[in-house]
Amino acid sequence: MLDLKFVNTHLETVKTAMNKRRAKIDFGLLTDNDEKRKALLVTIEELRHTRNTVSDDIAKLKKSGEDAAPLIEKMKTVSDTVKALDKELAAIETAIQDFLISLPNLPHEDVPVGKDETENRLEKKYGVPGKFDFEIKAHEEIGEALGILDLARAGKLAGARFPLYFGNGARLERALINFMLDTHISRHGYTEVLPPFIVNRTTMTGTGQLPKFQEDLFKLEGWDYFSYRPPRFP
């Protein structure tokens, strides 16, 4: 998520980046809410300062035996006003947060601007595609022929596009996972971590999954917890 201070400081840069992505975004909503936020912060701070100052005056009046009731009543009104403004501020800050969460990532300055994926630029090409004198089979067809993959049974267990591995297929899947982990740990300085299978809404929001992709996530019914691990497709 983009930082509010960064967006305010580099507003034109962010606008240009969003235009490159063809993202239709009304930044007026952000600037208007941010101006309201700043004005509210000033007002709330002034009222709190007044309340603190008058509280000292009330204490002095009480100590000297004078009537402090008018000031007490005035400060009650000030306190009620501060509470109301705090709620208004919280609503505006939530609106700003939701706006920032909805912003796409800024593309790198080297990324070419194109109308669609057909104008993508080839960055790197490695090796030469092999040529065969026979018809190439899809990997799921080969896997089922070898008895290491069963999509039909997986469909009965879970639904379409879920795999069910057997024997060497399951071993291969496990070996590839271990190979990837071991390679990054031993050669690239990564630290292996085994996090919980489910995480809370705050965590998912921090990673950019919520609220945009909530409909695509696995959620625990009755709990505000989500599974961050997507299904593995063949």
N, C-alpha and C positions, 0 to 999 in steps of 0.2 A: 504494500500500500504506500502511495506517495505521501510524504510528509506535508502538512499544511504550510509550514514555513517555507519549504522548498517550492511549492506551487506558487505561493504569493511572490516569492523572490524571482522566480523564473517563469512567470505566467505566460509570456509570449512564446517562450521555448516549449512549454507544455502544450499550448494551443497548437503550435506548428506540428508537434509530434502527433497529436491526436488527429489533426487533419491528414497527416500522412497515412494514418491507419484508417482513415475514412470513418472515424468515430464522431457521431453527431452529439456534441456535449454542450450544454448551456452553462458556461462558466459564470454567467451572471448570477445564477443561483448560489454559487459558492461565494462570490464577492459580496453579494447582498447579505448573506447569513454571517459572513465574517465581520462585516461592518457592524451588524446588529450585536454580534458577540462582543466586540471590542467596546461598543457603547454601553452595553449592559455591565461589563466588567468594571468600567469606570464608575457607573452609577452605584453599583453594589459596594464597591470599595469606599466611595464617599459616604454612603449611608452607614456602613459598618464603622467608619472613623467617627462619624457623628454620634453613633450609639455608644461607642467606647468613651468619647469625651463627655457626653451627657451623663453616662453612668458614674463618672467621677464626680460630676456636679451633684447628682442625686445623693451620693454617699456623703458629700460635704453638708448638704441641706439636712439630711437625717441626723448627722452628727451634731449639728448646731440646733436641732430641734425645730427647724423650719418645715413648712409644708412642701413635700416633694411630689405630691399626687399629680399635679399638672404635667410635670416632666415625665413621670412614670407612665402616664397615659399616652403621652407623645411618643415615648420610646416603644410602647407596645405597638403603636401604629407603624413605626419604623421597622420593627422586627417582622411584623406581618408582611410589610412591603418587601423586605429582603427575602423572605421565604418564597413569596410569589415570583420575584425576579430570578431567584435561584432555579425554580422549576422551569421558567421560560428559557434561562440560559442552558439548562440541561437539554431541553428539547432542541435548541439551535445547535448545540455541540453534537448531538446525535445525528441531526440532519447533515452536518458537515462531515462527520465520520462516514455516514452512509454514502455521501457523494464521493469522498476520496476512495472508499473501497471499490466503488463502481468504475473508477478510472482504469483503463488498460495500462499495461506496462509501457514505458517509453521505448520505442525502437532505437537500436543503436544507430548512430549517425551514418554508418557505412551501409545500412540496409537500404537497398534500392526501393523506390516507390513504384508500384505496379498496380494495374487494375484488378488482377487476380493471380492465382498460383502459376499461371502460364508464363508470367513475367519474372518468376523467381530466377535468381542467378546461380549458376553452378559454381560452387566454391572449390570443390576438390573432387578428383576422380582417382580411384586407386584400383589398379589391376585391370584386367580385360575380362568381360563376361564370357563364361565358358560356352562352347557350342557342342551340341550333342546330336547324334544321329538317330535319336529315338524321342518319343513324346515325353515331355517332362511331367511328372505327377505332382500334385499338390501334397504338401507335407502331411495334412491330415489323412489323405488317402494312403500314403506310405505307412504312417503310424498305425492305422487300423489294420492294414495288411500284415504288419509285424506283430500285432496283438499287444501293442504298448499304449494304444490310445482308443478310447471308446466314447464317441460323441453322442451316439444314440442313447446309451445308458445314462450319460451325464445329463442329457436333456430331460430324462425322466426324474432324475434326482433334483435338478436345480432349474432347468430351463435352457433355452437356446444359447449357444455360444459359450457354454461352460465345458471345460475338458475333464476327462477322467483318465488318469494315467495308471498303467499296470507295469509291474516288473521293471524291466530296464528303462521304460519310459519314466517311471517315478524316480528311479535312481539317477537318470540323466538330469531330470529337473533339479533334484537335490544337489547333484554334483556341480551344476552350473551356478547355482546360488552360492555354494561354498567357494567355488573358484573365483567368482566375482568379489566376494567379501575378502578372501585371503589375499587376492591380488592388490586390492586397494589398501588393505591394512599393512601388508608387508612391503609394498613398493611405493605407495603414495602418501603414507603418513596419516591415514584415516584411523579413527577410533571406532571400534565396533560398538553399537548401541542396540539394545533390544527394548524398545518403548512399549507402552501398553497398546493393546489392540484397539482400544477405544479412547477417544479424547473428548474434551468438553468444547462447548461452542466458542469460547474465547480463543482456544488454541486453533480451531479450524478457521476462525476469522483471521487470525494472525498469519495464517499461511495462504490466505487468499481464496480458500475454498468456499467460504460463506461470505455473504448470502447468495452469491451468484450461482453456485453449483449445488445448492441444497437439495434440489430434486434428484440429483444424480448420486447422492451419498446414501450410505446405509446408516439408518438412525435407529436407536433403541426406543421402542415404543414406551411412552410414559416417562422417558428420561431425556434430558438435553445433552445426550452423548451421541457421538458419531464414530463410525469406523472409517479410519483414514486409508485403509488398504483396499484398493479397487479389486474387482474380480479379475482373475488371470484368464485371458482368452487364448485359444489355440492359434 
